[in-house]
Amino acid sequence: MEEDLRSEYDLKSLRLRKFVPERKSFGKTTIRLEPDVAEVFPNADAVNEALRFLIRVVQDNQVSALTKQLHSHSDGADKSP
């Protein structure tokens, strides 16, 4: 069999890139989804959209809770003798 590689190629210095969950992501964060969750989301964009929606809901609820708390304190101050 004829070799196609030139003699100046040093294959011993090459690093193998592992295709396993522990591999380096080269600047991107990799998240592993459990199989039941992965079935619901077809791709990374769908996961990100759902998480952004959840973030907005949580933030809105925190603001609502804080607003209610502030109103209840101010209402109590008006009713003191």
C-alpha positions in Angstrom: 0.0 0.0 0.0 1.3 3.4 -0.9 1.7 6.1 1.8 0.1 9.5 1.1 1.8 11.4 3.9 4.9 13.4 3.4 8.0 12.6 5.4 7.9 16.1 7.1 4.6 15.3 8.9 5.2 14.4 12.5 2.3 12.4 13.6 3.7 11.8 17.0 3.2 15.4 18.0 -0.5 15.4 17.1 -3.0 15.4 19.9 -6.2 13.3 19.6 -9.4 15.0 20.2 -11.6 12.8 22.4 -15.3 12.6 21.6 -16.5 11.9 25.1 -18.4 14.0 27.7 -15.2 15.0 29.5 -13.6 16.5 26.4 -12.6 20.2 26.3 -15.2 22.5 24.8 -12.8 25.1 23.6 -14.4 28.2 25.0 -18.0 27.0 25.1 -19.9 25.7 28.1 -21.2 22.2 27.6 -24.2 21.1 29.6 -25.3 17.5 29.7 -29.1 17.0 29.7 -30.7 14.0 31.2 -32.4 11.8 28.5 -36.0 12.7 29.6 -35.2 16.4 29.3 -33.3 16.0 26.0 -36.4 14.3 24.5 -38.4 17.5 24.9 -35.8 19.9 23.4 -34.7 19.3 19.8 -31.6 21.5 20.0 -29.6 24.1 22.0 -31.7 27.0 20.8 -34.9 25.4 22.2 -33.1 24.8 25.6 -31.9 28.4 25.7 -35.3 29.8 24.8 -37.0 27.8 27.6 -34.3 28.9 30.1 -34.6 32.6 29.1 -38.4 32.3 29.6 -37.9 30.7 33.0 -35.5 33.5 34.0 -38.0 36.2 33.0 -40.8 34.4 35.0 -38.6 34.2 38.1 -37.4 37.8 37.8 -41.0 39.0 37.3 -42.1 37.0 40.4 -39.3 38.4 42.5 -40.2 42.0 41.5 -43.9 41.3 42.3 -43.1 39.8 45.7 -40.9 42.7 46.5 -43.6 45.2 45.4 -46.2 43.4 47.5 -43.8 43.4 50.5 -43.2 47.1 50.2 -46.9 47.8 49.9 -47.7 45.7 52.9 -45.1 47.5 55.0 -46.3 51.0 53.9 -49.9 50.0 54.5 -49.0 48.9 58.0 -47.3 52.1 58.8 -50.4 54.1 57.8 -52.6 52.1 60.3 -50.4 52.5 63.4 -52.0 54.5 66.3 
